[in-house]
Amino acid sequence: MKRAAFRDEPYWGRPVPGFGDPEAWLLVVGLAPAAHGANRTGRMFTGDRSGEWLYRALHRAGLASQPLSISREDGLRLTGVYITAAVRCAPPGNRPTTHERENCREFLEAELDLLENLRVVVALGGFGYGQALRILADRGFELPTPRPGFAHGREISVGPRLHVLASYHPSQQNTFTKRLTEPMFDRIWARALELRGDPVG
């Protein structure tokens, strides 16, 4: 159902593809398209408050050409970054089911195959973190045992040239309550840039 503010706009309303630099060294894995964000605009983290936080932070880190992401035609370019999600359609109540997660897995798998320069995965929220680790483990990457649970700033080396970083999702629930602040978020991207140049696990 359309939000009143967007009632005159056409909604994308289909699975949302990943977006970014095909030569990316950094993969950002979110939860799912927001009902009135990416589900409306057709681009990941575009047209909602979470996207405002994400692209503003990427711009400060020198990874995005501008701090705003309004539409697919706004000229935004990412450098070294590719943004995707564990689920590709807006789930009811923003709560994907296990079935949706597994049904969309092939798309994330295909993106991993294409990103030959990948060095760092930043997972936004526990759902994206869990799916990223699940896929990497199934691909033979070396994960610690027991598998580390989600925590903001958690860092795992899963091979000689690949690291996983966890961050709170920049959802309104997290940002309005100050569970996630901009300095906290900035430190994630600063650490990702440091790990990019780390040749050892």
Secondary structure, 3 states (H helix, E strand, C coil): CCCHHHCCCCCCCCCCCCEECCCCCEEEEECCCCCCCHHHHCCCCCCCHHHHHHHHHHHHCCCECCCCCCCCCCCCCECCEEEEECCCCCCHHHCCCHHHHHHCHHHHHHHHHHCCCCCEEEEECHHHHHHHHHHHHHCCCCCCCCCCCCCCCCEEEEECCEEEEEECCCCHHHHHCCCCCHHHHHHHHHHHHHHHCCCCC
